Amino acid sequence: MTIYLDAVIALNFLFDIVLLMLTNYLVKGHANRLTIVLGALFASMIVPIHLYFPNSFLTSTIGKLIFSMIIVLITFRIISFFDFLKTLLTFYFVTFSIGGGLIAVYYMFEHPITAMMNDFAIHSNYGDPLSWIFVCISFPIAAYYFKKQMDRQRSEHFLSEQLYTVNIRINKQTYETKAYLDTGNQLIDPLTKRPVVICDAKFVKQWFTKDEWERLSDIHQHKDFSILPKDLSNPIHLVPYYGVSGKREWLMALKPEYLTIYTRGQKIVVKRVLIGIQFGTLSRDKRYHCLLHPQIMTQARFVS
């Protein structure tokens, strides 16, 4: 069977570029295009080594580890041993994740292949057109999916770091929910100078009867604030703000007795605050129901 070594090296070179770019993205490194290309060129040399020197030291486990270390040193700007170790492990994580996924999918379709990608021990039917087509199509899809998943994990981690348990007391009734610290929320009532915490309908409606909530929803829908009910135990405040269109609008808000935020074993109690009513949802997955104003973290009173 004819083995097109140049084609195998070229394909491996392209794959190595993608793997090194993903590694650089995850470790937030400063590798430039030139060092990534140089690292990929060096990494692709494993192909002729496997073919012509199958019993060489570089095909052993220790040899592959040293080979990977050299790839990392060529590609990335290493500033410490910890940085080197983190980058090396991330490189292996990316390689195993994508390469392992391809092997699993290939075996699922019952194709007899063991793949090779950088440090993988690969013995593949290089002349099999189906194998080439599968790898060429599946690898970029797997790499794209891997990056998307990593982005989602980063986003989830960041979100979880900004989530707090809060208690809000209005009309002697206290309810608990999750709130997100939104640095983009800069809404302050110009009359009372109180920061506004935005809460969605599902959470706020607990303080109202069904009839009261329907009346408020109707007022919000028709934007007719002249008919605001006067018989509520907690009067509705109107907070002016400018929408996305630049047009001045009004937000209905409640004045709570206090708001309590639980963070790292401490309680933050805030009294000078308004609860803005969002007639809708704030989070599609319903992980939180309030948007905290960043100012309340500075003006609050800590209670251990």
C-alpha positions in Angstrom: 0.0 0.0 0.0 1.3 3.5 -0.9 1.8 5.8 2.0 1.8 9.5 1.1 4.2 10.7 3.8 4.0 14.4 2.8 0.2 14.4 3.0 0.2 12.7 6.4 2.8 15.3 7.7 0.8 18.2 6.2 -2.5 16.9 7.8 -0.8 16.4 11.1 0.8 19.8 10.9 -2.6 21.5 10.5 -4.0 19.5 13.4 -1.1 20.5 15.6 -1.7 24.2 14.8 -5.3 23.9 15.9 -4.3 22.0 19.1 -1.7 24.6 20.0 -4.1 27.5 19.3 -6.7 25.9 21.6 -4.0 25.4 24.3 -2.9 29.0 23.9 -6.5 30.1 24.2 -7.2 28.1 27.4 -4.0 29.1 29.2 -4.4 32.7 28.0 -0.8 32.5 26.7 1.1 34.9 24.5 2.1 32.6 21.8 2.2 34.3 18.4 1.6 32.9 15.0 5.2 32.2 14.3 5.9 30.2 17.4 2.7 28.2 16.9 3.8 27.3 13.4 7.2 26.4 14.6 5.8 24.2 17.3 3.4 22.5 14.9 6.3 21.9 12.5 8.3 20.2 15.2 5.3 18.2 16.4 4.6 16.9 13.0 8.0 15.4 12.8 6.7 12.6 15.0 5.1 11.1 11.9 8.3 10.1 10.0 9.9 9.1 13.4 7.0 6.6 14.0 7.3 5.3 10.4 11.0 5.0 9.9 12.2 4.6 13.6 9.4 2.7 15.3 11.7 1.4 18.0 13.4 4.7 18.8 13.5 6.4 22.2 11.0 9.0 21.1 8.3 6.4 20.5 8.5 5.3 24.1 6.3 6.9 26.9 9.2 8.9 28.3 10.3 10.0 24.8 6.8 11.2 23.9 6.7 13.2 27.2 10.0 14.8 26.4 8.9 15.5 22.8 5.7 17.2 24.2 7.8 19.3 26.5 9.9 20.6 23.7 6.7 21.4 21.7 5.5 23.5 24.6 8.9 25.2 25.1 9.0 26.1 21.4 5.5 27.5 21.2 4.8 29.3 24.5 6.5 31.9 26.5 7.2 30.1 29.7 7.8 32.3 32.7 7.9 29.7 35.5 7.9 26.0 36.2 4.3 26.2 37.3 3.4 28.0 34.1 5.2 25.3 32.1 3.5 22.5 34.0 0.0 24.1 33.5 0.6 24.6 29.8 1.9 21.1 29.3 -1.1 19.5 31.1 -3.5 21.7 29.2 -1.8 20.7 25.9 -2.4 17.0 26.9 -5.9 17.7 28.0 -6.8 19.3 24.6 -5.1 16.6 22.7 -6.7 13.7 24.6 -10.1 15.4 24.6 -10.3 15.9 20.9 -8.4 12.9 19.8 -10.2 10.6 22.2 -13.5 12.0 20.9 -12.6 11.2 17.4 -11.5 7.6 18.3 -14.8 7.1 20.2 -16.9 8.3 17.3 -14.9 6.2 14.8 -15.2 3.0 16.8 -18.9 3.8 17.3 -19.3 3.4 13.5 -17.2 0.2 13.8 -14.3 1.3 11.7 -11.0 -0.4 12.7 -8.8 2.6 13.4 -6.4 3.7 16.0 -5.6 7.3 15.5 -2.5 9.4 15.9 -2.3 12.9 17.0 1.0 14.3 18.4 1.6 12.0 21.4 -0.9 9.3 20.4 0.5 6.0 19.4 -1.1 5.8 16.0 -1.3 3.0 13.6 -3.7 3.9 10.9 -4.5 2.8 7.4 -3.1 6.0 5.8 -4.3 4.9 2.4 -7.9 4.4 3.4 -9.9 7.3 1.8 -12.7 6.9 4.3 -10.3 7.4 7.2 -9.0 10.5 5.6 -12.4 12.0 4.9 -13.6 11.1 8.4 -10.6 12.8 10.1 -10.6 15.9 7.9 -14.3 16.5 8.5 -14.5 15.4 12.2 -11.4 17.1 13.6 -12.5 20.7 12.9 -16.0 19.9 14.2 -14.5 18.4 17.4 -12.1 21.3 17.9 -15.0 23.8 17.4 -17.2 21.9 19.8 -14.4 21.7 22.4 -13.8 25.4 22.3 -17.5 26.1 22.6 -17.7 23.9 25.6 -14.7 25.5 27.3 -16.2 28.9 26.7 -19.4 27.8 28.3 -17.6 26.4 31.3 -15.7 29.7 31.7 -19.0 31.6 31.5 -20.7 29.2 34.0 -17.7 29.6 36.4 -17.8 33.4 36.1 -21.6 33.4 36.6 -21.4 31.2 39.7 -18.8 33.5 41.2 -21.2 36.4 40.9 -24.3 34.7 42.3 -25.5 35.4 45.8 -28.3 34.3 48.0 -30.5 37.2 49.0 -33.5 37.8 51.3 -35.8 40.7 50.6 -38.4 41.8 53.2 -41.4 43.8 52.1 -44.6 44.3 54.1 -43.3 42.0 56.8 -42.9 39.2 54.3 -39.5 37.8 53.5 -38.6 35.7 50.5 -35.3 34.2 49.4 -33.8 33.8 45.9 -30.6 33.9 43.9 -29.2 37.3 42.7 -26.5 38.1 40.1 -24.1 41.0 40.8 -24.5 43.0 37.6 -21.8 45.6 37.2 -23.8 47.0 34.2 -26.7 47.9 36.5 -26.1 51.5 37.3 -29.8 52.5 37.8 -30.3 54.9 40.7 -33.5 56.7 41.6 -32.7 60.4 41.0 -35.2 61.5 43.7 -34.1 59.3 46.7 -30.6 58.5 45.4 -31.2 54.8 46.2 -29.7 52.1 44.0 -32.2 49.9 42.2 -32.1 46.1 42.4 -34.0 44.6 39.5 -36.1 41.5 40.2 -38.2 39.5 37.8 -42.0 38.8 37.8 -41.8 35.3 39.2 -40.1 36.5 42.4 -41.8 39.9 42.9 -45.4 38.7 42.4 -45.1 36.8 45.7 -45.8 40.1 47.6 -49.1 40.7 45.7 -52.4 39.1 45.4 -53.5 37.8 42.0 -55.8 40.7 41.4 -53.1 43.3 42.4 -50.5 41.6 40.1 -52.9 41.6 37.1 -53.6 45.3 37.6 -49.9 46.1 37.7 -49.2 44.0 34.7 -52.0 45.8 32.8 -50.5 49.2 33.8 -47.1 48.1 32.6 -48.4 46.8 29.3 -50.3 50.0 28.5 -47.8 52.3 30.1 -50.6 54.2 31.8 -49.1 55.0 35.2 -51.9 57.5 36.0 -54.0 54.5 37.2 -51.5 53.1 39.7 -53.4 51.6 42.6 -53.4 53.7 45.7 -54.6 50.9 48.0 -51.4 48.9 48.1 -49.8 48.5 51.5 -46.4 49.3 49.8 -46.8 52.2 47.4 -45.3 51.9 43.9 -42.4 54.2 43.1 -41.7 55.3 39.6 -38.0 55.4 38.6 -37.1 57.1 35.3 -34.5 55.6 33.1 -33.5 55.7 29.4 -34.1 52.5 27.4 -32.0 51.1 24.5 -33.8 53.4 22.1 -32.8 56.4 24.1 -36.4 57.1 25.0 -37.2 58.0 28.6 -39.2 55.3 30.3 -40.5 54.5 33.8 -39.7 51.5 36.0 -42.1 50.5 38.8 -40.3 49.8 42.1 -40.9 48.8 45.7 -39.3 50.1 48.8 -38.2 47.1 50.9 -37.7 47.1 54.7 -34.3 45.7 54.0 -32.3 43.4 51.7 -29.9 40.8 53.0 -27.0 39.4 50.9 -25.2 36.2 52.0 -21.6 36.1 51.0 -18.6 34.0 52.2 -20.1 33.4 55.7 -21.1 37.0 56.1 -24.4 38.9 55.8 -24.7 42.2 54.0 -27.7 44.2 55.1 -29.0 47.0 52.9 -31.9 49.3 53.7 -31.5 52.2 51.3 -32.5 50.4 48.2 -35.4 50.0 45.8 -36.7 46.8 44.2 -37.4 47.4 40.5 -40.0 45.2 38.9 -39.1 43.4 35.6 -42.2 42.0 34.0 -40.5 39.1 32.5 -37.5 36.8 33.2 -33.9 37.8 33.8 -32.3 34.4 33.3 -33.3 31.8 30.7 -32.3 29.0 32.9 -33.9 30.6 35.9 -30.7 30.4 37.9 -31.3 33.9 39.4 -34.2 36.3 39.7 -32.5 39.5 40.7 -29.8 41.8 39.4 -27.8 43.4 42.2 -26.6 47.0 42.0 -22.8 47.1 42.6 -23.1 50.2 44.8 -24.9 48.3 47.5 -21.7 46.3 48.2 -20.0 49.5 49.2 -22.8 51.2 51.2 -23.9 48.0 52.9 -23.6 47.1 56.6 -21.8 43.8 57.2 -23.2 41.5 59.8 -21.1 38.5 60.9 
